[in-house]
Amino acid sequence: MENVPPFLVPLWTWLQGFQAPEALRWMNWTIPTALFFIAIGVMLLVMTLLELVWPTQERKGFWPMPTTRGDRLFIGLLGAAFLHLGWLGITDLPLWWASILALGWFTVEMRYG
Amino acid sequence: MNKTWNNAAWLLVVPVFLLVAFSAIIPLMTVVNYAFLDIFGPGETYWVGTDWFRQVLASDDFQGALVRQLIFSGMVLLIEIPLGITVALAMPAKGWTASLALVLMALPLLIPWNVVGTIWQIYGRGDIGLMGWFVTRVLGLDYNYTADPLAAWITVLVMDVWHWTPLVVLLCYAGLRAIPDAFYQAAAIDGASKWKVFRYIQLPKLRGVLLIAVLLRFMDSFMIYTEPFVVTGGGPGNATTFLSQQLVKQALGQFDLGPAAAYSLVYFLIILLFSFVFYTAMSRIGQAE
Protein backbone atom coordinates (compact mmCIF):
# COMPACT_ATOMS: atom_id res chain seq x y z
CA MET A 1 0.00 0.00 0.00
CA GLU A 2 2.83 2.39 0.78
CA ASN A 3 3.58 2.70 -2.92
CA VAL A 4 0.06 3.72 -3.89
CA PRO A 5 -0.34 7.49 -4.21
CA PRO A 6 -3.02 8.70 -1.74
CA PHE A 7 -5.44 9.88 -4.43
CA LEU A 8 -5.46 6.40 -5.99
CA VAL A 9 -6.43 4.53 -2.82
CA PRO A 10 -10.22 4.40 -3.57
CA LEU A 11 -9.56 3.05 -7.08
CA TRP A 12 -7.09 0.57 -5.63
CA THR A 13 -9.63 -0.69 -3.10
CA TRP A 14 -12.23 -1.07 -5.86
CA LEU A 15 -9.83 -3.05 -8.05
CA GLN A 16 -9.15 -5.51 -5.23
CA GLY A 17 -12.55 -7.03 -5.95
CA PHE A 18 -11.32 -8.52 -9.25
CA GLN A 19 -9.88 -12.03 -9.60
CA ALA A 20 -7.91 -13.73 -12.34
CA PRO A 21 -9.73 -16.39 -14.41
CA GLU A 22 -9.31 -19.92 -13.05
CA ALA A 23 -7.05 -21.03 -15.93
CA LEU A 24 -4.57 -18.23 -15.25
CA ARG A 25 -4.51 -18.49 -11.48
CA TRP A 26 -1.26 -20.48 -11.45
CA MET A 27 0.49 -17.35 -12.70
CA ASN A 28 -0.27 -15.63 -9.37
CA TRP A 29 -1.78 -12.52 -10.87
CA THR A 30 -2.03 -9.38 -8.77
CA ILE A 31 -3.90 -6.18 -9.57
CA PRO A 32 -0.80 -3.99 -10.12
CA THR A 33 0.97 -6.51 -12.36
CA ALA A 34 -2.24 -7.09 -14.32
CA LEU A 35 -2.59 -3.33 -14.79
CA PHE A 36 1.05 -3.17 -15.88
CA PHE A 37 0.59 -5.80 -18.58
CA ILE A 38 -2.73 -4.32 -19.70
CA ALA A 39 -0.92 -0.99 -20.11
CA ILE A 40 1.85 -2.67 -22.18
CA GLY A 41 -0.78 -4.42 -24.30
CA VAL A 42 -2.69 -1.17 -24.87
CA MET A 43 0.57 0.57 -25.83
CA LEU A 44 1.37 -2.09 -28.43
CA LEU A 45 -2.17 -1.86 -29.79
CA VAL A 46 -2.10 1.94 -29.98
CA MET A 47 1.33 1.85 -31.66
CA THR A 48 0.03 -0.64 -34.26
CA LEU A 49 -3.05 1.47 -35.00
CA LEU A 50 -0.98 4.67 -35.17
CA GLU A 51 1.39 2.95 -37.58
CA LEU A 52 -1.52 2.01 -39.87
CA VAL A 53 -3.08 5.48 -39.79
CA TRP A 54 0.08 7.56 -39.68
CA PRO A 55 3.25 5.59 -40.59
CA THR A 56 6.31 6.57 -38.59
CA GLN A 57 9.23 8.37 -40.16
CA GLU A 58 12.77 8.18 -38.84
CA ARG A 59 13.93 11.46 -37.47
CA LYS A 60 16.88 12.82 -35.57
CA GLY A 61 16.34 13.89 -31.98
CA PHE A 62 18.84 14.31 -29.15
CA TRP A 63 20.19 10.76 -29.62
CA PRO A 64 23.13 10.29 -32.00
CA MET A 65 21.04 7.95 -34.16
CA PRO A 66 17.76 8.63 -35.94
CA THR A 67 14.80 7.00 -34.21
CA THR A 68 11.34 5.80 -35.17
CA ARG A 69 8.30 6.10 -32.94
CA GLY A 70 8.77 2.48 -31.81
CA ASP A 71 12.43 3.10 -30.96
CA ARG A 72 11.45 6.06 -28.82
CA LEU A 73 8.76 4.03 -27.04
CA PHE A 74 11.30 1.29 -26.29
CA ILE A 75 13.97 3.72 -25.07
CA GLY A 76 11.35 5.57 -23.05
CA LEU A 77 10.12 2.41 -21.34
CA LEU A 78 13.63 1.06 -20.73
CA GLY A 79 14.68 4.41 -19.26
CA ALA A 80 11.58 4.45 -17.06
CA ALA A 81 12.38 0.94 -15.81
CA PHE A 82 15.94 1.93 -14.90
CA LEU A 83 14.72 5.13 -13.24
CA HIS A 84 12.48 3.02 -10.99
CA LEU A 85 15.28 0.55 -10.25
CA GLY A 86 17.71 3.34 -9.50
CA TRP A 87 15.16 4.97 -7.20
CA LEU A 88 14.65 1.70 -5.31
CA GLY A 89 18.40 1.18 -5.08
CA ILE A 90 19.30 4.66 -3.90
CA THR A 91 16.50 6.13 -1.78
CA ASP A 92 13.83 5.01 0.67
CA LEU A 93 11.36 7.63 -0.56
CA PRO A 94 8.00 6.45 -2.01
CA LEU A 95 8.36 4.87 -5.43
CA TRP A 96 5.60 6.86 -7.09
CA TRP A 97 7.84 9.92 -7.04
CA ALA A 98 10.05 7.99 -9.42
CA SER A 99 6.95 7.24 -11.49
CA ILE A 100 6.31 10.95 -11.90
CA LEU A 101 9.94 11.45 -12.87
CA ALA A 102 9.67 8.54 -15.33
CA LEU A 103 6.53 10.00 -16.85
CA GLY A 104 8.42 13.25 -17.44
CA TRP A 105 11.34 11.37 -18.99
CA PHE A 106 8.95 9.35 -21.16
CA THR A 107 7.28 12.51 -22.49
CA VAL A 108 10.64 14.14 -23.26
CA GLU A 109 11.89 10.98 -24.98
CA MET A 110 8.78 10.57 -27.14
CA ARG A 111 8.79 14.23 -28.14
CA TYR A 112 12.49 15.08 -28.51
CA GLY A 113 14.31 11.69 -28.49
CA MET B 1 9.44 0.04 -56.78
CA ASN B 2 6.11 -1.76 -57.19
CA LYS B 3 6.40 -4.26 -54.40
CA THR B 4 3.32 -6.32 -53.74
CA TRP B 5 2.42 -6.42 -50.10
CA ASN B 6 0.89 -9.73 -49.22
CA ASN B 7 -0.43 -9.45 -45.70
CA ALA B 8 -1.40 -13.12 -45.63
CA ALA B 9 2.31 -13.77 -45.10
CA TRP B 10 1.87 -12.49 -41.55
CA LEU B 11 -0.03 -15.70 -40.83
CA LEU B 12 3.25 -17.59 -41.26
CA VAL B 13 4.54 -15.82 -38.17
CA VAL B 14 1.76 -17.25 -36.00
CA PRO B 15 3.51 -20.56 -35.10
CA VAL B 16 6.64 -18.74 -33.97
CA PHE B 17 4.57 -16.25 -32.05
CA LEU B 18 2.71 -19.04 -30.23
CA LEU B 19 5.96 -20.86 -29.49
CA VAL B 20 7.60 -17.73 -28.09
CA ALA B 21 4.47 -16.91 -26.13
CA PHE B 22 4.52 -20.25 -24.35
CA SER B 23 8.29 -20.56 -23.96
CA ALA B 24 9.16 -16.96 -23.10
CA ILE B 25 6.38 -14.40 -22.74
CA ILE B 26 4.02 -16.27 -20.39
CA PRO B 27 6.86 -17.49 -18.11
CA LEU B 28 8.27 -13.95 -18.05
CA MET B 29 4.86 -12.55 -17.07
CA THR B 30 4.72 -15.11 -14.26
CA VAL B 31 8.16 -14.02 -13.08
CA VAL B 32 6.94 -10.40 -13.00
CA ASN B 33 4.01 -11.52 -10.84
CA TYR B 34 6.29 -13.48 -8.51
CA ALA B 35 8.60 -10.50 -8.04
CA PHE B 36 5.98 -8.67 -5.97
CA LEU B 37 4.86 -11.60 -3.82
CA ASP B 38 6.09 -13.56 -0.87
CA ILE B 39 5.32 -17.14 -1.84
CA PHE B 40 4.83 -19.84 0.78
CA GLY B 41 3.12 -22.37 -1.46
CA PRO B 42 0.53 -22.66 -4.23
CA GLY B 43 -2.22 -20.16 -3.49
CA GLU B 44 -0.42 -18.92 -0.40
CA THR B 45 1.01 -15.64 -1.56
CA TYR B 46 1.35 -12.25 0.07
CA TRP B 47 1.79 -8.92 -1.66
CA VAL B 48 5.08 -7.30 -0.61
CA GLY B 49 5.29 -4.43 -3.10
CA THR B 50 8.78 -3.48 -4.12
CA ASP B 51 10.53 -4.97 -1.06
CA TRP B 52 12.30 -7.69 -3.04
CA PHE B 53 13.70 -5.17 -5.49
CA ARG B 54 15.04 -3.02 -2.68
CA GLN B 55 16.54 -6.11 -1.03
CA VAL B 56 18.19 -7.36 -4.24
CA LEU B 57 19.58 -3.98 -5.28
CA ALA B 58 21.03 -3.38 -1.82
CA SER B 59 22.55 -6.84 -1.38
CA ASP B 60 26.32 -7.25 -1.53
CA ASP B 61 25.87 -10.63 -3.19
CA PHE B 62 24.08 -9.13 -6.16
CA GLN B 63 26.37 -6.12 -6.50
CA GLY B 64 29.49 -8.29 -6.29
CA ALA B 65 28.19 -10.80 -8.81
CA LEU B 66 27.15 -7.99 -11.18
CA VAL B 67 30.61 -6.42 -11.12
CA ARG B 68 32.27 -9.83 -11.68
CA GLN B 69 29.82 -10.54 -14.48
CA LEU B 70 30.49 -7.24 -16.24
CA ILE B 71 34.26 -7.75 -16.01
CA PHE B 72 33.91 -11.33 -17.25
CA SER B 73 31.70 -10.44 -20.24
CA GLY B 74 33.91 -7.49 -21.10
CA MET B 75 37.02 -9.65 -21.10
CA VAL B 76 35.27 -12.36 -23.11
CA LEU B 77 34.37 -9.85 -25.81
CA LEU B 78 37.80 -8.18 -25.77
CA ILE B 79 39.57 -11.51 -26.23
CA GLU B 80 37.21 -13.59 -28.35
CA ILE B 81 36.23 -11.07 -31.02
CA PRO B 82 39.78 -9.99 -32.11
CA LEU B 83 41.07 -13.55 -31.70
CA GLY B 84 38.18 -14.93 -33.75
CA ILE B 85 38.79 -12.45 -36.57
CA THR B 86 42.53 -13.22 -36.56
CA VAL B 87 42.02 -16.97 -36.69
CA ALA B 88 39.40 -16.62 -39.45
CA LEU B 89 41.82 -14.50 -41.51
CA ALA B 90 44.58 -17.08 -41.04
CA MET B 91 42.44 -20.05 -42.07
CA PRO B 92 42.93 -21.52 -45.56
CA ALA B 93 40.24 -20.53 -48.05
CA LYS B 94 39.95 -23.73 -50.07
CA GLY B 95 41.17 -27.29 -50.41
CA TRP B 96 41.24 -30.11 -47.86
CA THR B 97 43.07 -27.96 -45.33
CA ALA B 98 40.07 -25.62 -45.25
CA SER B 99 37.73 -28.53 -44.46
CA LEU B 100 40.11 -29.85 -41.82
CA ALA B 101 40.43 -26.40 -40.20
CA LEU B 102 36.64 -26.01 -40.14
CA VAL B 103 36.11 -29.40 -38.48
CA LEU B 104 38.81 -28.72 -35.88
CA MET B 105 37.29 -25.31 -35.19
CA ALA B 106 33.78 -26.70 -34.81
CA LEU B 107 34.78 -29.45 -32.36
CA PRO B 108 34.63 -27.41 -29.11
CA LEU B 109 31.17 -26.16 -30.10
CA LEU B 110 29.86 -29.72 -30.23
CA ILE B 111 30.76 -30.50 -26.63
CA PRO B 112 28.00 -30.03 -24.04
CA TRP B 113 28.62 -27.31 -21.44
CA ASN B 114 28.89 -29.62 -18.46
CA VAL B 115 31.37 -31.83 -20.31
CA VAL B 116 33.45 -28.75 -21.15
CA GLY B 117 33.45 -27.99 -17.44
CA THR B 118 34.52 -31.53 -16.55
CA ILE B 119 37.26 -31.52 -19.19
CA TRP B 120 38.76 -28.33 -17.80
CA GLN B 121 38.30 -29.37 -14.21
CA ILE B 122 40.56 -32.35 -14.84
CA TYR B 123 42.79 -30.59 -17.40
CA GLY B 124 43.64 -27.88 -14.85
CA ARG B 125 44.45 -30.18 -11.93
CA GLY B 126 48.06 -30.07 -10.80
CA ASP B 127 48.31 -33.80 -10.05
CA ILE B 128 46.55 -35.55 -12.96
CA GLY B 129 45.64 -32.75 -15.42
CA LEU B 130 47.86 -32.13 -18.41
CA MET B 131 47.69 -28.32 -18.27
CA GLY B 132 47.79 -28.11 -14.48
CA TRP B 133 50.75 -30.48 -14.34
CA PHE B 134 52.60 -28.56 -17.07
CA VAL B 135 52.02 -25.18 -15.44
CA THR B 136 52.96 -26.29 -11.92
CA ARG B 137 55.74 -28.83 -12.59
CA VAL B 138 57.36 -27.68 -15.84
CA LEU B 139 56.83 -23.92 -15.61
CA GLY B 140 57.04 -24.02 -11.83
CA LEU B 141 54.14 -21.59 -11.33
CA ASP B 142 51.93 -21.63 -8.28
CA TYR B 143 48.69 -22.54 -10.05
CA ASN B 144 45.72 -23.98 -8.17
CA TYR B 145 42.26 -22.99 -9.39
CA THR B 146 40.51 -24.32 -6.29
CA ALA B 147 42.45 -22.11 -3.87
CA ASP B 148 43.58 -19.02 -5.76
CA PRO B 149 40.90 -16.61 -7.06
CA LEU B 150 43.14 -15.33 -9.86
CA ALA B 151 43.90 -18.86 -11.06
CA ALA B 152 40.18 -19.70 -10.93
CA TRP B 153 39.38 -16.60 -12.98
CA ILE B 154 42.02 -17.37 -15.60
CA THR B 155 40.83 -20.98 -15.83
CA VAL B 156 37.18 -20.00 -16.36
CA LEU B 157 38.14 -17.30 -18.86
CA VAL B 158 40.50 -19.52 -20.87
CA MET B 159 37.84 -22.23 -20.87
CA ASP B 160 35.27 -19.82 -22.29
CA VAL B 161 37.75 -18.60 -24.91
CA TRP B 162 38.47 -22.21 -25.87
CA HIS B 163 34.80 -23.10 -26.02
CA TRP B 164 33.36 -20.07 -27.81
CA THR B 165 36.05 -18.37 -29.92
CA PRO B 166 35.30 -21.01 -32.62
CA LEU B 167 31.81 -19.56 -32.96
CA VAL B 168 33.28 -16.14 -33.75
CA VAL B 169 35.79 -17.80 -36.09
CA LEU B 170 33.11 -19.69 -38.03
CA LEU B 171 30.92 -16.58 -38.35
CA CYS B 172 33.86 -14.45 -39.53
CA TYR B 173 35.05 -17.20 -41.86
CA ALA B 174 31.63 -17.32 -43.52
CA GLY B 175 31.63 -13.52 -43.73
CA LEU B 176 35.10 -13.45 -45.32
CA ARG B 177 34.22 -16.09 -47.93
CA ALA B 178 31.18 -14.02 -48.94
CA ILE B 179 33.32 -11.05 -50.05
CA PRO B 180 33.43 -11.02 -53.89
CA ASP B 181 36.88 -11.34 -55.49
CA ALA B 182 36.39 -8.05 -57.34
CA PHE B 183 37.06 -6.12 -54.12
CA TYR B 184 40.46 -7.77 -53.67
CA GLN B 185 41.30 -7.23 -57.34
CA ALA B 186 40.46 -3.54 -57.07
CA ALA B 187 42.60 -3.31 -53.92
CA ALA B 188 45.50 -5.04 -55.70
CA ILE B 189 45.28 -2.59 -58.61
CA ASP B 190 45.39 0.31 -56.15
CA GLY B 191 48.36 -1.30 -54.43
CA ALA B 192 46.62 -1.44 -51.06
CA SER B 193 48.56 -2.88 -48.15
CA LYS B 194 47.32 -5.92 -46.24
CA TRP B 195 46.24 -3.70 -43.35
CA LYS B 196 44.32 -1.38 -45.70
CA VAL B 197 42.58 -4.38 -47.29
CA PHE B 198 41.57 -5.53 -43.81
CA ARG B 199 40.52 -2.10 -42.59
CA TYR B 200 38.58 -0.91 -45.64
CA ILE B 201 37.31 -4.14 -47.23
CA GLN B 202 37.24 -7.09 -44.87
CA LEU B 203 36.28 -5.43 -41.60
CA PRO B 204 33.36 -3.39 -43.03
CA LYS B 205 32.11 -6.49 -44.85
CA LEU B 206 32.27 -8.46 -41.60
CA ARG B 207 30.07 -5.97 -39.77
CA GLY B 208 26.91 -8.07 -40.11
CA VAL B 209 28.44 -11.26 -38.77
CA LEU B 210 30.37 -9.38 -36.08
CA LEU B 211 27.12 -7.83 -34.87
CA ILE B 212 25.70 -11.32 -34.41
CA ALA B 213 28.95 -12.55 -32.84
CA VAL B 214 29.12 -9.69 -30.32
CA LEU B 215 25.46 -10.02 -29.36
CA LEU B 216 25.62 -13.80 -29.02
CA ARG B 217 28.87 -13.78 -27.08
CA PHE B 218 27.70 -10.98 -24.82
CA MET B 219 24.35 -12.56 -24.00
CA ASP B 220 25.83 -16.04 -23.61
CA SER B 221 28.73 -14.95 -21.41
CA PHE B 222 26.38 -12.80 -19.35
CA MET B 223 24.26 -15.87 -18.68
CA ILE B 224 27.19 -18.25 -18.09
CA TYR B 225 26.27 -20.92 -15.56
CA THR B 226 27.32 -24.50 -16.20
CA GLU B 227 31.06 -24.18 -16.83
CA PRO B 228 32.07 -22.21 -13.70
CA PHE B 229 29.55 -24.29 -11.72
CA VAL B 230 31.32 -27.50 -12.74
CA VAL B 231 34.92 -26.25 -12.61
CA THR B 232 35.06 -23.98 -9.57
CA GLY B 233 31.56 -24.22 -8.07
CA GLY B 234 31.68 -20.42 -7.94
CA GLY B 235 34.71 -20.45 -5.66
CA PRO B 236 37.16 -20.01 -4.10
CA GLY B 237 34.85 -18.04 -1.79
CA ASN B 238 32.59 -16.49 -4.38
CA ALA B 239 35.36 -15.29 -6.72
CA THR B 240 33.78 -16.91 -9.78
CA THR B 241 30.13 -16.75 -8.74
CA PHE B 242 28.36 -15.03 -11.59
CA LEU B 243 24.80 -13.71 -11.73
CA SER B 244 23.01 -16.81 -12.97
CA GLN B 245 24.68 -19.10 -10.46
CA GLN B 246 23.60 -16.91 -7.59
CA LEU B 247 20.12 -16.70 -9.07
CA VAL B 248 19.79 -20.49 -9.27
CA LYS B 249 21.05 -20.81 -5.72
CA GLN B 250 18.37 -18.38 -4.59
CA ALA B 251 15.50 -19.75 -6.69
CA LEU B 252 16.09 -23.51 -6.56
CA GLY B 253 18.44 -23.85 -3.60
CA GLN B 254 16.57 -21.74 -1.09
CA PHE B 255 13.24 -21.56 -2.93
CA ASP B 256 13.11 -17.81 -2.38
CA LEU B 257 10.93 -17.39 -5.45
CA GLY B 258 10.00 -13.75 -4.80
CA PRO B 259 13.53 -12.32 -4.39
CA ALA B 260 14.76 -14.60 -7.19
CA ALA B 261 12.07 -13.23 -9.52
CA ALA B 262 13.05 -9.64 -8.68
CA TYR B 263 16.69 -10.61 -9.22
CA SER B 264 15.94 -12.10 -12.64
CA LEU B 265 13.99 -9.02 -13.74
CA VAL B 266 16.91 -6.73 -12.87
CA TYR B 267 19.21 -9.21 -14.65
CA PHE B 268 16.91 -9.24 -17.70
CA LEU B 269 16.76 -5.44 -17.89
CA ILE B 270 20.56 -5.20 -17.82
CA ILE B 271 20.90 -7.71 -20.69
CA LEU B 272 18.18 -5.85 -22.59
CA LEU B 273 19.97 -2.52 -22.15
CA PHE B 274 23.38 -3.82 -23.25
CA SER B 275 22.00 -5.73 -26.23
CA PHE B 276 20.07 -2.66 -27.36
CA VAL B 277 23.13 -0.42 -27.07
CA PHE B 278 25.37 -2.92 -28.95
CA TYR B 279 22.76 -3.45 -31.65
CA THR B 280 22.11 0.26 -32.16
CA ALA B 281 25.78 1.24 -32.12
CA MET B 282 26.88 -1.47 -34.53
CA SER B 283 24.06 -1.00 -37.03
CA ARG B 284 24.74 2.73 -36.93
CA ILE B 285 28.40 2.21 -37.87
CA GLY B 286 27.06 0.28 -40.86
CA GLN B 287 24.87 3.15 -41.98
CA ALA B 288 27.75 5.59 -41.70
CA GLU B 289 29.79 3.48 -44.09
Interface residues (C-beta under 8 A of the other chain):
Chain A: M1 E2 N3 R25 W26 M27 N28 W29 T30 P32 T33 F36 F37 P64 M65 F74 I75 L78 A81 F82 L85 L88 G89 L95
Chain B: I26 M29 T30 V32 N33 Y34 F36 L37 I39 P42 G43 T45 W47 G49 T50 F53 R54 L57 A58 V266 L269 L272 L273 F276 T280 R284
